[in-house]
Amino acid sequence: MFSQAMYELGTKKSTIRTIFEYGRKRAAVVGEDNIYDYSLGNPNVPAPTYIKQAIFDILNEEDPCAVHGYTIAPGLTVVREKLAKSVNRRFATKFSAKNFFITGGAAGAITITFKALSEPGDEFVTFAPFFPEYKCFVESTGAKLVVVPAQPSDFQINFAEFEKRISKKTKAIIVNSPNNPSGVIYSEDTIKTLAKILEKKEKEYGHPIFLISDEPYREIAYDGIEVPYLTHYYADTIICYSYSKSFSLPGERIGYILIPDETASSEQIYGAVAGAARVLTHVNAPSLFQRVIARCCDMPSDISTYQKNGTLLYNGLVEAGFKCIKPQGAFYLFPESLEPDDYAFCKKAQEFDLLLVPGTDFGCPGHFRASYCIKTSIIEKSLPVFKKLAESYGIKKGS
């Protein structure tokens, strides 16, 4: 009668969404400023004024039939040319319009890429902690997601475990840096080691192993830390990018897939991307926002609020007795939970109106995610509450 698998995906909400919806109901009871909702990674910094100005200029200057009409499926050529020039200038690359396929955000980019690459029996490998939707995105293609356990000491890649899990069935590796949920940026040494292993395995297995770099948080990196541009380290790299976080445009769904010429069978993969987009009902990315990113792609992102919030929350949690890695990018903290059962811990936190997401959902039990893209005043108000939560576990300030 219907797909049981799709029914379960549609009726069983993600833990993050369930907690967020609980928060909306709870806020109606205790007041918006008395609920400390760290559940959802929804940017709270308004889109930059230059985005608004670009929209006005486009609407005032360009043909409305073109602005609101269809474009070709990969996106306007003039837009892709502008993106290529921008990326080349920033990262010393040599891309052109034909390397870019504009998509409906990062989710559109990665789902299309997974679909384009997948064949029966394929496996995709990712590293805990990881974005939970990878699992259903990969499995929807008929492939299998293989998860490498976390390295909690620094959340860099656990290479010993990785080499146990890569196999002849491996079609691609998925990396996300800056990482959701840990806030960690993979170091250049980590990327070089990963590339070396993949090059060795490609020769051993006799087929390409693609490296899919999921990059919605690339621009949100703190303290001058460099986010390695992976095409410089490994030839068979595909970049999936989004403007959702850097320009605070998650609702506008705009991003791209970048397939370098150096990638094995790059022209065929681009064709497969176009075919996968067709199957997944992608007609074209939003026409207005294609034009917006063409005008704004070289503009800087303001990450000062996120850096302030991350430092504030990190210092407050450490002072309260939590163990946590200082965020290097994105807008998440991923501390250890105060009891082994992270679901029980997050349920306990709700008694204090602290809405936190269990680490198990990210493939990393014994931790929790706190998304700090919220009002700074709410973070400040929540810090004494975190201390009370810690004290309920017998942890005193300074212990």
C-alpha positions, 0 to 999 in steps of 0.5 A: 500500500505504501513504503514502510521505510518512508512512513517511518522516516516521515513519522519518526521525527529526528531527536533534534526536531523533537527536542526543538518542538518540545522547547516551543511548547515549554516556552509557551509555559515558562516564557521564551527567555526561560527556556535555554534551547541549544537544540537546533543549528539555525543561524541567529545572526541576520543575513548581512545587509549586502544580501538585502541590497543585492535582492533589492538591486536584482529586483529593481534592475533585472527582468522579472521573468528571468529573475523568477523563471527557470534556469538551466538545471546546473545553474546560470552559466554567468553565476557559475563563472562568478563562483569559479573566479571567486573560488580560484582567487581564494584557494589558488585553484583553476576551476571554471563554470563547467565544474559547478552544479548549483543546488538547493543548499548542502542537503541538495548537494550531498544527496545528489552526489550520493545518488550520482555515485551509488551502485549496488553494494557500495559503502560510504564511510564517515567519521563519528561524530557525524551529521545524522542525516547522512545515514538516511541520505546514503541508505536512500540510494541503496548503499550502506553507511559505515561509521568510524568510531570517534577519537574523543581526545581531539575529534580528529580522525581515528585512523586505526579504526578507519583502516579496519572499515575501508574496503573494496566496497568503499565508494566514497568517504564523507568528511565535514570540517568544521564539524557538526557537532564537535566544532573541530576543524580537521588539521592539515596533518589529518587531511594529508594522512587521509589522502595518503591512505586513500591513494594507497587503497585506490591502487590496492582496490583498482578503483577510485575512492571519492572524498566528499567534503561537506562544507556548510561551515567552511567560513565559520572558523575561529582564531585564524585557523585554516580549513584545508581546501581538500582538492589540493590534497586529494585528486578524487575530491568532490566539494558540497558547499552551502551559503546557509550558515555563512550568509544566514540563508538556510531557508533559501536553499542555495549551494553547489557541487564542485567536481574538479577536472582532476577527479576520476571520470569527472565528465561522467560524474558531472553527467551522473550528478545531472541525472541524479538531480533530475531523478530527485526532482531538482529542476534548478536552484532558486533563480533569485538566489543564484543571482544573489550569491553571484553578487555576494560570493566575495563578501566576508561573513560576520562570525563575531557573534558565533565566536563570542557565544562559543567562547562564553559557553565553553568557558562557562561549561568548563567552569561548571565542571564539564569536559569539552574541546574548545570550538574551532569553528561552526557553532556547536559544542560537544561536551561529555555528558555527566553520566554514560547514558547521554539520553538520560542526561539530556532528559535530566537537563530538560528538568532545568529547561536546558534543551540539549541533543544526545551524542548518540544521535551523532554516533558518539555516545556519552556526549551532547551537542549544544548549538550556540547560534542563539542570543548571547543573553540566553547563553549568559542566563543559562550558565548558572543553570548549567552549574545547577545541573552539574551540582545535581550530579555532585559536581561543584564549581572548581572540582 
